[in-house]
Amino acid sequence: MINQQFLSSFNLRRVLIAILWPSFISAGIALTAFYVWVDPLMIANVFGLPITERIDMYSISFLFLWGQAILASIFCLIFVAPTHHLNPNKRDFDD
């Protein structure tokens, strides 16, 4: 999947920060933008969730959005990985 040499060139702490921190910020912005217009209890009632407090729905929604943003960040890391290990004789931008 991801080249081991590519991963070893990064410090694990830096990779985790690069994945978790931007996804945390984007999940917070998305949550705020969504709940400015929508009542959390209305969403809970639509899906039949037994939630009576808005903070519960905020928490569940934030964790869901954060998980989606983490997956997006991981896929970005995978797609940015160089492909020269697939064909060592060819550089990334050779025709």
Secondary structure, DSSP 8 states (H G I E B T S, - for coil): ---HHHHHTS-HHHHHHHHHHHHHHHHHHHHHHHHHHS-HHHHHHHTT-----HHHHHHHHHHHHHHHHHHHHHHHHHHHS--TTTSTTS-TT--
